[in-house]
Amino acid sequence: MAYHILALMVQHYMVKSEHELAQILHREPVGCVNDFCQNKREVILKMRTADICPNCMERLVKKLNPPETNHVFELLESLRIKMLFAQNMRQHIEPSPLVVTSENTLVIPAYGNLEIRMTPLEKTLYLLYMRYPEGIHLTSLVEYKTELQDVYASISSLGSLEEMRQSIDDMCNALNNSTSEKMAKIKGHFEKALGKELAKHYYIQGKRGERKRIGF
């Protein structure tokens, strides 16, 4: 949907009417945003290329200045990379660093700034494990309670301070399944975004009784 919305915006600058648009659409796909794609399988081709053919490019540069044109291609490239992750091709892509932005957003820049969305509590747990690549035993989480509380307070404004402390207490309680449940959800977020094979490099894992850490 994002790709088609962007394509419609690009076409808005290229033509003045639906009649003119019909004239520039490519009946035979060439990997351009203006491919007609009567066979819907051809949509994948133009999304994989995420390109604008030379003829259509001539029309576009007459309407947009260079920074605007460059922004169009940045958006197309970002959508192309995200689409590849939705296809089987993603299992052949090498892992790339995940970074935490100043807004505490988890993104993978090399994959088109792909964002990994989590709840505040899930993100709190994940950020703690990012700080300790050597890993942490689940039974040792109580030793990091103050640190968890500080991280949680910095990224969440939901609930009272007492409610936030209780959530962290539950996560640090070895007899509570709160942490295991959150780790399972974190795993699911990465698998949904990256596929099962690539996701293994990013979520928290470890055998029973051993330290849990991010990646293998």
C-alpha positions as a Markdown table, in Angstrom:
| # | Residue | x | y | z |
|---|---|---|---|---|
| 1 | Met | 0.0 | 0.0 | 0.0 |
| 2 | Ala | 2.8 | 2.4 | 0.9 |
| 3 | Tyr | 4.5 | 1.7 | -2.5 |
| 4 | His | 1.2 | 2.4 | -4.5 |
| 5 | Ile | 0.6 | 5.6 | -2.5 |
| 6 | Leu | 4.1 | 6.8 | -3.3 |
| 7 | Ala | 3.6 | 5.8 | -7.0 |
| 8 | Leu | 0.3 | 7.8 | -7.1 |
| 9 | Met | 2.1 | 10.9 | -5.7 |
| 10 | Val | 4.8 | 10.6 | -8.3 |
| 11 | Gln | 2.3 | 10.2 | -11.1 |
| 12 | His | 0.5 | 13.3 | -9.8 |
| 13 | Tyr | 3.6 | 15.3 | -10.7 |
| 14 | Met | 4.1 | 13.6 | -14.0 |
| 15 | Val | 0.7 | 14.0 | -15.7 |
| 16 | Lys | -2.2 | 16.4 | -15.6 |
| 17 | Ser | -5.0 | 14.0 | -16.3 |
| 18 | Glu | -6.1 | 10.3 | -16.2 |
| 19 | His | -6.0 | 10.3 | -20.0 |
| 20 | Glu | -2.4 | 11.5 | -20.0 |
| 21 | Leu | -1.6 | 8.9 | -17.3 |
| 22 | Ala | -3.1 | 6.1 | -19.5 |
| 23 | Gln | -0.7 | 7.1 | -22.3 |
| 24 | Ile | 2.5 | 6.8 | -20.3 |
| 25 | Leu | 1.6 | 3.6 | -18.5 |
| 26 | His | 3.8 | 0.7 | -19.6 |
| 27 | Arg | 1.7 | -2.2 | -20.8 |
| 28 | Glu | 4.8 | -4.4 | -20.9 |
| 29 | Pro | 6.5 | -4.2 | -17.5 |
| 30 | Val | 10.0 | -2.6 | -17.4 |
| 31 | Gly | 10.4 | -2.3 | -13.6 |
| 32 | Cys | 9.0 | 1.2 | -13.4 |
| 33 | Val | 6.5 | 2.8 | -11.1 |
| 34 | Asn | 4.3 | 3.4 | -14.2 |
| 35 | Asp | 4.1 | -0.3 | -15.1 |
| 36 | Phe | 0.4 | -1.1 | -15.7 |
| 37 | Cys | 0.7 | -4.6 | -14.3 |
| 38 | Gln | -2.4 | -6.2 | -15.7 |
| 39 | Asn | -1.0 | -9.5 | -14.5 |
| 40 | Lys | -0.8 | -8.8 | -10.7 |
| 41 | Arg | 2.3 | -11.0 | -10.5 |
| 42 | Glu | 4.1 | -8.2 | -12.4 |
| 43 | Val | 3.6 | -6.0 | -9.4 |
| 44 | Ile | 6.5 | -7.8 | -7.6 |
| 45 | Leu | 8.8 | -7.0 | -10.5 |
| 46 | Lys | 8.4 | -3.2 | -10.2 |
| 47 | Met | 8.5 | -3.4 | -6.4 |
| 48 | Arg | 11.8 | -5.3 | -6.5 |
| 49 | Thr | 13.4 | -2.8 | -8.9 |
| 50 | Ala | 11.7 | 0.2 | -7.2 |
| 51 | Asp | 12.8 | 2.3 | -10.2 |
| 52 | Ile | 11.6 | 5.0 | -12.6 |
| 53 | Cys | 12.5 | 4.4 | -16.3 |
| 54 | Pro | 14.4 | 7.1 | -18.2 |
| 55 | Asn | 11.3 | 8.3 | -20.1 |
| 56 | Cys | 9.3 | 8.7 | -17.0 |
| 57 | Met | 12.2 | 10.3 | -15.2 |
| 58 | Glu | 12.4 | 13.0 | -17.8 |
| 59 | Arg | 8.8 | 14.0 | -16.9 |
| 60 | Leu | 9.5 | 13.9 | -13.2 |
| 61 | Val | 12.6 | 16.1 | -13.2 |
| 62 | Lys | 10.7 | 18.8 | -14.9 |
| 63 | Lys | 8.3 | 19.0 | -11.9 |
| 64 | Leu | 10.6 | 18.3 | -8.9 |
| 65 | Asn | 13.8 | 19.8 | -7.9 |
| 66 | Pro | 16.9 | 17.5 | -7.3 |
| 67 | Pro | 16.4 | 17.2 | -3.5 |
| 68 | Glu | 12.8 | 16.2 | -3.9 |
| 69 | Thr | 13.7 | 13.8 | -6.7 |
| 70 | Asn | 16.4 | 12.2 | -4.5 |
| 71 | His | 13.8 | 11.9 | -1.7 |
| 72 | Val | 11.5 | 10.0 | -4.0 |
| 73 | Phe | 14.3 | 7.5 | -4.8 |
| 74 | Glu | 15.2 | 7.1 | -1.1 |
| 75 | Leu | 11.6 | 6.3 | -0.3 |
| 76 | Leu | 11.4 | 3.8 | -3.2 |
| 77 | Glu | 14.6 | 2.1 | -2.1 |
| 78 | Ser | 13.4 | 1.9 | 1.5 |
| 79 | Leu | 10.2 | 0.2 | 0.4 |
| 80 | Arg | 12.1 | -2.1 | -2.0 |
| 81 | Ile | 14.3 | -3.4 | 0.9 |
| 82 | Lys | 11.3 | -3.9 | 3.2 |
| 83 | Met | 9.5 | -5.8 | 0.4 |
| 84 | Leu | 12.5 | -8.1 | 0.0 |
| 85 | Phe | 12.2 | -9.0 | 3.7 |
| 86 | Ala | 8.6 | -10.0 | 3.0 |
| 87 | Gln | 9.8 | -12.5 | 0.3 |
| 88 | Asn | 12.0 | -15.6 | 0.6 |
| 89 | Met | 15.0 | -13.5 | -0.5 |
| 90 | Arg | 15.5 | -12.2 | 3.1 |
| 91 | Gln | 16.9 | -15.5 | 4.3 |
| 92 | His | 20.0 | -14.9 | 2.1 |
| 93 | Ile | 20.7 | -11.5 | 3.5 |
| 94 | Glu | 23.6 | -11.1 | 6.0 |
| 95 | Pro | 22.8 | -9.7 | 9.5 |
| 96 | Ser | 23.5 | -6.0 | 10.0 |
| 97 | Pro | 23.8 | -3.9 | 13.2 |
| 98 | Leu | 20.8 | -2.8 | 15.1 |
| 99 | Val | 20.9 | 0.6 | 16.6 |
| 100 | Val | 19.0 | 2.6 | 19.2 |
| 101 | Thr | 18.0 | 6.1 | 18.1 |
| 102 | Ser | 17.9 | 9.1 | 20.4 |
| 103 | Glu | 14.2 | 8.5 | 20.8 |
| 104 | Asn | 14.9 | 4.9 | 21.9 |
| 105 | Thr | 13.6 | 3.5 | 18.6 |
| 106 | Leu | 15.1 | 0.2 | 17.5 |
| 107 | Val | 16.1 | 0.3 | 13.8 |
| 108 | Ile | 18.4 | -1.6 | 11.4 |
| 109 | Pro | 19.8 | 1.1 | 9.1 |
| 110 | Ala | 21.1 | -1.2 | 6.4 |
| 111 | Tyr | 17.6 | -2.6 | 5.9 |
| 112 | Gly | 16.0 | 0.7 | 5.0 |
| 113 | Asn | 15.9 | 1.9 | 8.6 |
| 114 | Leu | 13.6 | -1.0 | 9.4 |
| 115 | Glu | 12.0 | -0.4 | 12.8 |
| 116 | Ile | 11.5 | -3.3 | 15.2 |
| 117 | Arg | 8.4 | -2.3 | 17.3 |
| 118 | Met | 8.0 | -3.5 | 20.9 |
| 119 | Thr | 6.0 | -2.5 | 23.9 |
| 120 | Pro | 7.8 | -0.3 | 26.5 |
| 121 | Leu | 8.4 | -3.3 | 28.8 |
| 122 | Glu | 9.6 | -5.5 | 26.0 |
| 123 | Lys | 12.0 | -2.8 | 24.8 |
| 124 | Thr | 13.2 | -2.2 | 28.4 |
| 125 | Leu | 14.2 | -5.9 | 28.7 |
| 126 | Tyr | 15.8 | -5.9 | 25.2 |
| 127 | Leu | 17.8 | -2.7 | 25.9 |
| 128 | Leu | 19.1 | -4.2 | 29.1 |
| 129 | Tyr | 20.4 | -7.3 | 27.2 |
| 130 | Met | 22.0 | -5.0 | 24.6 |
| 131 | Arg | 24.0 | -3.5 | 27.4 |
| 132 | Tyr | 25.3 | -6.9 | 28.5 |
| 133 | Pro | 26.3 | -8.9 | 25.3 |
| 134 | Glu | 27.8 | -11.6 | 27.6 |
| 135 | Gly | 24.3 | -12.5 | 28.7 |
| 136 | Ile | 22.3 | -12.5 | 31.9 |
| 137 | His | 20.7 | -15.5 | 33.8 |
| 138 | Leu | 17.0 | -15.1 | 34.2 |
| 139 | Thr | 17.5 | -15.8 | 37.9 |
| 140 | Ser | 20.0 | -12.8 | 38.1 |
| 141 | Leu | 17.6 | -10.2 | 36.6 |
| 142 | Val | 16.8 | -9.1 | 40.2 |
| 143 | Glu | 20.3 | -7.7 | 40.4 |
| 144 | Tyr | 19.5 | -5.4 | 37.5 |
| 145 | Lys | 16.2 | -4.1 | 38.9 |
| 146 | Thr | 17.3 | -0.5 | 39.5 |
| 147 | Glu | 18.7 | -0.4 | 36.0 |
| 148 | Leu | 15.6 | -1.8 | 34.5 |
| 149 | Gln | 13.5 | 0.7 | 36.4 |
| 150 | Asp | 15.6 | 3.6 | 35.0 |
| 151 | Val | 15.4 | 2.3 | 31.4 |
| 152 | Tyr | 11.6 | 1.8 | 31.7 |
| 153 | Ala | 11.1 | 5.3 | 33.1 |
| 154 | Ser | 13.1 | 6.8 | 30.3 |
| 155 | Ile | 11.0 | 5.2 | 27.5 |
| 156 | Ser | 7.5 | 5.0 | 29.0 |
| 157 | Ser | 5.1 | 7.5 | 30.4 |
| 158 | Leu | 2.3 | 4.9 | 30.9 |
| 159 | Gly | 0.9 | 4.3 | 34.4 |
| 160 | Ser | 2.0 | 5.5 | 37.8 |
| 161 | Leu | 5.5 | 5.1 | 39.2 |
| 162 | Glu | 4.2 | 2.4 | 41.5 |
| 163 | Glu | 2.7 | 0.5 | 38.5 |
| 164 | Met | 5.9 | 0.7 | 36.7 |
| 165 | Arg | 7.9 | -0.6 | 39.6 |
| 166 | Gln | 5.4 | -3.5 | 40.0 |
| 167 | Ser | 5.9 | -4.4 | 36.3 |
| 168 | Ile | 9.7 | -4.5 | 36.8 |
| 169 | Asp | 9.3 | -6.5 | 40.0 |
| 170 | Asp | 7.2 | -9.1 | 38.0 |
| 171 | Met | 9.9 | -9.2 | 35.4 |
| 172 | Cys | 12.6 | -9.8 | 38.0 |
| 173 | Asn | 10.7 | -12.5 | 39.8 |
| 174 | Ala | 12.2 | -15.9 | 38.8 |
| 175 | Leu | 8.9 | -17.6 | 39.8 |
| 176 | Asn | 6.9 | -15.4 | 37.4 |
| 177 | Asn | 6.6 | -16.1 | 33.7 |
| 178 | Ser | 6.6 | -12.4 | 32.8 |
| 179 | Thr | 10.2 | -12.3 | 31.4 |
| 180 | Ser | 9.8 | -15.5 | 29.4 |
| 181 | Glu | 6.6 | -14.3 | 27.9 |
| 182 | Lys | 8.3 | -11.0 | 26.9 |
| 183 | Met | 11.2 | -12.8 | 25.4 |
| 184 | Ala | 8.8 | -14.9 | 23.3 |
| 185 | Lys | 7.1 | -11.8 | 22.1 |
| 186 | Ile | 10.4 | -10.1 | 21.2 |
| 187 | Lys | 11.3 | -13.2 | 19.2 |
| 188 | Gly | 8.0 | -12.9 | 17.4 |
| 189 | His | 8.6 | -9.2 | 16.5 |
| 190 | Phe | 12.0 | -10.0 | 14.9 |
| 191 | Glu | 10.7 | -13.1 | 13.0 |
| 192 | Lys | 7.8 | -11.1 | 11.6 |
| 193 | Ala | 10.1 | -8.3 | 10.5 |
| 194 | Leu | 13.1 | -10.4 | 9.3 |
| 195 | Gly | 12.1 | -14.0 | 8.9 |
| 196 | Lys | 13.1 | -16.9 | 11.1 |
| 197 | Glu | 16.6 | -17.4 | 9.9 |
| 198 | Leu | 17.8 | -13.8 | 10.0 |
| 199 | Ala | 15.9 | -13.0 | 13.2 |
| 200 | Lys | 18.1 | -15.5 | 15.1 |
| 201 | His | 20.9 | -13.0 | 15.2 |
| 202 | Tyr | 18.8 | -10.4 | 17.0 |
| 203 | Tyr | 16.4 | -11.8 | 19.6 |
| 204 | Ile | 17.2 | -12.9 | 23.2 |
| 205 | Gln | 17.9 | -16.6 | 23.5 |
| 206 | Gly | 19.7 | -19.3 | 25.5 |
| 207 | Lys | 19.3 | -22.8 | 26.7 |
| 208 | Arg | 17.4 | -23.6 | 30.0 |
| 209 | Gly | 19.6 | -22.8 | 33.0 |
| 210 | Glu | 22.2 | -20.9 | 30.9 |
| 211 | Arg | 22.7 | -17.2 | 30.4 |
| 212 | Lys | 20.3 | -15.6 | 27.9 |
| 213 | Arg | 21.8 | -13.2 | 25.4 |
| 214 | Ile | 21.1 | -11.6 | 22.1 |
| 215 | Gly | 21.9 | -13.7 | 19.1 |
| 216 | Phe | 23.7 | -17.0 | 18.9 |
